[in-house]
Amino acid sequence: MKLLQIAQHAVDLDRAATFYATLLDAEPVARFDDPELVFFDLDGVRLLLDRSAPSALVYLEVDNVHETLERVPGIEVVTAPHVIFRHDDDTLGPAGYDEWQAFVRDSEGNAVGLVAFQRP
């Protein structure tokens, strides 16, 4: 079994599509006008922006949390970047790496977690 799709609530699909295109540094892979849906590809998992979807807490892996925050102008940071723990083995992440996380609000008010694995 694998995760296929995550739906995220979006009041304004154009605004949300612009936000996620900037955050992900990628354009949507599909858009449908009826019903109004926007899709992004997250390495084989679809991120669906949909007015009727509930809010979800999505964690996105990025190369560097600080650089990602700098790339998105005006992003609301809820929790500043910080190390949550060091991976001594590869059970939850690569062994020998620190796991950095930050939480932001997207353009629609949803919380989004940003995660990066970096050498100490």
C-alpha positions as CSV (number, residue, x, y, z in Angstrom):
1,M,0.0,0.0,0.0
2,K,1.2,3.5,-0.7
3,L,-0.1,7.0,-0.2
4,L,-1.7,8.2,-3.4
5,Q,-3.2,11.7,-2.7
6,I,-3.5,14.4,0.0
7,A,-6.3,16.9,-0.3
8,Q,-5.9,20.4,1.1
9,H,-8.6,23.0,1.6
10,A,-8.3,26.1,-0.7
11,V,-10.8,29.0,-0.6
12,D,-9.1,30.7,-3.6
13,L,-7.6,28.2,-6.0
14,D,-5.6,30.7,-8.0
15,R,-4.0,32.1,-4.8
16,A,-3.4,28.6,-3.4
17,A,-1.9,27.4,-6.7
18,T,0.5,30.3,-6.7
19,F,1.5,29.8,-3.1
20,Y,2.2,26.1,-3.6
21,A,4.0,26.6,-7.0
22,T,6.3,29.0,-5.2
23,L,6.8,26.8,-2.1
24,L,7.3,23.6,-4.1
25,D,9.2,25.3,-6.9
26,A,7.0,23.5,-9.3
27,E,4.0,24.2,-11.4
28,P,0.7,22.3,-11.1
29,V,0.4,19.1,-13.2
30,A,-3.3,19.4,-13.7
31,R,-6.2,21.9,-13.3
32,F,-9.9,21.3,-13.8
33,D,-12.5,24.0,-14.0
34,D,-15.5,21.9,-13.2
35,P,-15.1,20.8,-10.5
36,E,-12.5,23.3,-9.5
37,L,-9.4,21.3,-8.6
38,V,-5.6,21.9,-8.8
39,F,-3.1,19.0,-8.6
40,F,0.7,19.0,-7.8
41,D,3.0,16.0,-8.0
42,L,4.9,15.4,-4.8
43,D,7.3,12.6,-6.0
44,G,4.4,10.3,-7.0
45,V,1.9,11.5,-4.4
46,R,-0.8,13.9,-5.6
47,L,-1.4,17.1,-3.7
48,L,-5.0,18.2,-4.5
49,L,-6.2,21.7,-3.8
50,D,-9.9,21.7,-3.4
51,R,-12.5,24.1,-2.0
52,S,-14.6,21.3,-0.5
53,A,-11.6,19.5,1.2
54,P,-11.0,19.8,4.9
55,S,-7.8,21.4,6.1
56,A,-5.0,18.9,6.4
57,L,-1.6,19.2,8.2
58,V,0.8,18.3,5.4
59,Y,4.5,17.8,6.1
60,L,6.7,18.6,3.1
61,E,10.3,17.5,2.8
62,V,12.6,20.3,1.6
63,D,16.3,20.5,1.1
64,N,16.8,23.3,3.6
65,V,14.1,24.8,5.8
66,H,15.7,28.2,6.0
67,E,16.3,28.5,2.3
68,T,12.7,27.5,1.6
69,L,11.4,30.2,3.9
70,E,13.6,32.8,2.1
71,R,12.2,31.7,-1.3
72,V,8.6,32.3,-0.4
73,P,7.9,36.1,0.0
74,G,5.6,37.1,2.9
75,I,5.2,33.5,4.2
76,E,3.7,33.4,7.7
77,V,6.0,31.4,10.0
78,V,4.1,29.8,12.9
79,T,7.1,28.0,14.4
80,A,10.6,29.0,13.4
81,P,13.1,26.4,12.1
82,H,14.5,24.2,14.8
83,V,16.0,20.8,15.2
84,I,13.5,18.3,16.6
85,F,16.0,15.4,17.0
86,R,19.1,13.7,15.6
87,H,18.6,10.3,13.9
88,D,20.9,7.8,15.4
89,D,19.6,5.1,13.1
90,D,17.5,5.1,10.0
91,T,14.1,4.2,11.6
92,L,12.5,7.6,10.9
93,G,15.1,9.4,8.8
94,P,18.7,9.1,7.6
95,A,21.1,8.0,10.4
96,G,23.5,10.8,11.4
97,Y,21.3,13.6,10.3
98,D,19.4,16.3,12.3
99,E,15.8,16.7,11.5
100,W,14.8,20.3,11.1
101,Q,11.2,21.4,11.1
102,A,9.3,24.7,10.7
103,F,5.6,25.3,10.5
104,V,4.0,27.9,8.2
105,R,0.5,29.0,7.1
106,D,-0.3,28.7,3.5
107,S,-2.3,31.3,1.6
108,E,-5.5,29.7,2.7
109,G,-4.7,29.6,6.5
110,N,-3.7,25.9,6.6
111,A,-0.7,24.8,8.7
112,V,2.1,23.2,6.7
113,G,5.1,21.5,8.2
114,L,8.5,21.9,6.4
115,V,11.1,19.1,7.2
116,A,14.7,18.9,6.2
117,F,17.4,16.3,7.0
118,Q,20.8,17.9,7.4
119,R,24.2,16.9,8.7
120,P,25.0,18.5,12.1
